[in-house]
């Protein structure tokens, strides 16, 4: 007997790089070699009832600075999340990353997150160095990922 809630599960995370219009080829940026596959943890394409778009990516080691995501903004709120892989010290990111918010540079060396209200210009996002792999997620409080110059949503 199949559960009536099975439709709400994502059991195999599909690649979602084509959704992410502010990085890689869609943004005219070379995808850094230390960025793993972009996977969809939750989005309307797999779960039509979903009102969020949540990605999951492993970031690998690098010892030279690289930019990953170009500056953009959204018509919805977004939370960016980064967390290290040290179970003895969950605050230990094992990397130094940077993120601009409205043109102000923020340097990040611990696990954490940032809440970006709708309309907030953010990025570039990149890595100064990555000593150990860490996980990165973007939670869009919208059923699909879209941004100012790539908006596919009806306004």
ROTIKE-980967 format. One record per residue (C-alpha): residue number from 1; z, y, x. Coordinates in pm, whole numbers, plus 32768, in hexadecimal, padded with zeros to 4 digits. Example, Ala and Ser with C-alpha at 12.3 -4.5 7.8 and 13.67 -1.06 7.14 Angstrom:
1 | 830C | 7E3E | 84CE
2 | 82CA | 7F96 | 8557
//
This chain:
1 | 8000 | 8000 | 8000
2 | 7F97 | 814F | 808C
3 | 8085 | 8275 | 8073
4 | 800F | 8393 | 7F93
5 | 806E | 8479 | 80B7
6 | 7F93 | 83D5 | 81C0
7 | 7E93 | 84ED | 8192
8 | 7F93 | 85E1 | 8227
9 | 7FA6 | 852D | 8377
10 | 7ED2 | 8564 | 84AE
11 | 7EE1 | 8419 | 8567
12 | 7DD5 | 8462 | 866B
13 | 7DC2 | 85C5 | 86EF
14 | 7C51 | 862D | 86F7
15 | 7BBD | 8714 | 87FD
16 | 7BBD | 8877 | 8775
17 | 7B23 | 8941 | 8892
18 | 7A0C | 89B3 | 87A8
19 | 7B15 | 8A60 | 86D0
20 | 7B9D | 8B2C | 87F4
21 | 7AA4 | 8C49 | 8806
22 | 7B68 | 8D18 | 8905
23 | 7B5A | 8C1E | 8A20
24 | 7A56 | 8B4B | 8ACE
25 | 78E1 | 8B66 | 8A8D
26 | 790E | 8C08 | 8936
27 | 79B8 | 8D30 | 89E2
28 | 78D0 | 8D39 | 8B0D
29 | 79F0 | 8CC4 | 8BEB
30 | 79E2 | 8B99 | 8CD4
31 | 7AE6 | 8A9E | 8C60
32 | 7BE2 | 8A7B | 8D7E
33 | 7BE3 | 891E | 8E17
34 | 7D5C | 88FD | 8DE5
35 | 7D47 | 8921 | 8C69
36 | 7D49 | 87D7 | 8BB0
37 | 7C9F | 8779 | 8A6E
38 | 7CEC | 8860 | 8949
39 | 7D70 | 8789 | 882F
40 | 7DB7 | 87DA | 86C3
41 | 7F13 | 8774 | 8655
42 | 7EDA | 8807 | 84FC
43 | 7DBC | 88C2 | 8453
44 | 7D0D | 88CC | 8304
45 | 7BE5 | 8804 | 8386
46 | 7CBF | 86CB | 8395
47 | 7DC4 | 8729 | 828F
48 | 7D1E | 8809 | 8189
49 | 7E70 | 8878 | 80FD
50 | 7EDB | 8901 | 8252
51 | 7F1A | 8A75 | 8263
52 | 7F40 | 8A71 | 83E0
53 | 7E6E | 8A27 | 8515
54 | 7F3A | 898B | 8631
55 | 7EAB | 892D | 8786
56 | 7F34 | 8860 | 88A7
57 | 7EBA | 8871 | 8A10
58 | 7F3B | 87F4 | 8B5E
59 | 7F22 | 88F0 | 8C7B
60 | 7F00 | 884E | 8DD1
61 | 7F61 | 88C2 | 8F2C
62 | 7EB0 | 89E1 | 8FDB
63 | 7F0E | 8AB7 | 9106
64 | 7E1D | 8BD9 | 90D4
65 | 7E21 | 8CCF | 8FB1
66 | 7D37 | 8C84 | 8E8E
67 | 7CF8 | 8D31 | 8D42
68 | 7CDE | 8C4F | 8C14
69 | 7CC8 | 8D1F | 8AD4
70 | 7C2D | 8E77 | 8AA4
71 | 7CC8 | 8F9A | 89E4
72 | 7CB1 | 8F85 | 8867
73 | 7D71 | 8FAF | 8722
74 | 7D91 | 8EFA | 85D7
75 | 7DB2 | 8F5A | 8469
76 | 7EDA | 8E69 | 8452
77 | 801D | 8E28 | 8511
78 | 8018 | 8D3E | 863C
79 | 811E | 8C96 | 8716
80 | 80C7 | 8C2D | 887A
81 | 81A5 | 8B1B | 890C
82 | 81C6 | 8A9A | 8A70
83 | 82BC | 8993 | 8AE6
84 | 82F8 | 88D8 | 8C29
85 | 8327 | 8766 | 8C5A
86 | 847B | 8756 | 8D08
87 | 856F | 869F | 8C1F
88 | 8692 | 8700 | 8D06
89 | 8641 | 8874 | 8CDC
90 | 8577 | 88C9 | 8BA4
91 | 8562 | 8A38 | 8C0E
92 | 84A7 | 89D9 | 8D4D
93 | 8337 | 8A23 | 8D09
94 | 82C5 | 89C0 | 8E67
95 | 81C6 | 8AD9 | 8E63
96 | 818F | 8C4E | 8E5D
97 | 80AC | 8CC6 | 8D49
98 | 8051 | 8E1F | 8CCE
99 | 8008 | 8EA7 | 8B75
100 | 7FB0 | 900C | 8B13
101 | 802B | 908F | 89C2
102 | 7F8A | 91DA | 895A
103 | 7F2D | 9212 | 8AC8
104 | 808B | 91D1 | 8B53
105 | 809B | 90B1 | 8C4E
106 | 81AE | 8FAD | 8C22
107 | 81F8 | 8EB0 | 8D36
108 | 8286 | 8D66 | 8CB8
109 | 8339 | 8C5D | 8D8A
110 | 840C | 8BA9 | 8C84
111 | 83BD | 8AD7 | 8B52
112 | 83A4 | 8BAF | 8A1B
113 | 82C8 | 8C52 | 8919
114 | 824E | 8DA0 | 8897
115 | 821A | 8E12 | 8730
116 | 80E2 | 8EEA | 8706
117 | 80D0 | 8FA3 | 85B9
118 | 7F79 | 8FC6 | 8515
119 | 7EAB | 90D7 | 85BB
120 | 7F5E | 90C2 | 870E
121 | 7E67 | 90C7 | 8830
122 | 7EC9 | 8FBA | 8928
123 | 7E4A | 8F14 | 8A64
124 | 7DBD | 8EED | 8B63
125 | 7E89 | 8DB3 | 8B93
126 | 7E7E | 8D00 | 8CDD
127 | 7F37 | 8C4A | 8DEE
128 | 7FB0 | 8CDD | 8F36
129 | 8014 | 8B80 | 8FA3
130 | 8068 | 8A33 | 8F01
131 | 814A | 8950 | 8FD0
132 | 8166 | 883E | 8EC8
133 | 80A7 | 87FC | 8D88
134 | 8130 | 88A0 | 8C4E
135 | 80D3 | 88A5 | 8ADD
136 | 803F | 89CD | 8A26
137 | 8019 | 89F3 | 88AD
138 | 7F92 | 8B04 | 87CD
139 | 8013 | 8B10 | 8668
140 | 7F32 | 8BE4 | 858A
141 | 7FCE | 8C34 | 843B
142 | 7E79 | 8C09 | 839F
143 | 7DB0 | 8AD6 | 833C
144 | 7CAC | 8B15 | 844B
145 | 7CA1 | 8BC5 | 8599
146 | 7BDF | 8D0D | 8594
147 | 7BF4 | 8E5F | 863F
148 | 7B72 | 8FC1 | 8625
149 | 7A19 | 8F99 | 86BE
150 | 79F1 | 8E2F | 864D
151 | 7A89 | 8E40 | 84F1
152 | 79EF | 8D42 | 8405
153 | 7AEC | 8D84 | 82F1
154 | 7A96 | 8E52 | 81BF
155 | 7B4F | 8F9C | 81C9
//
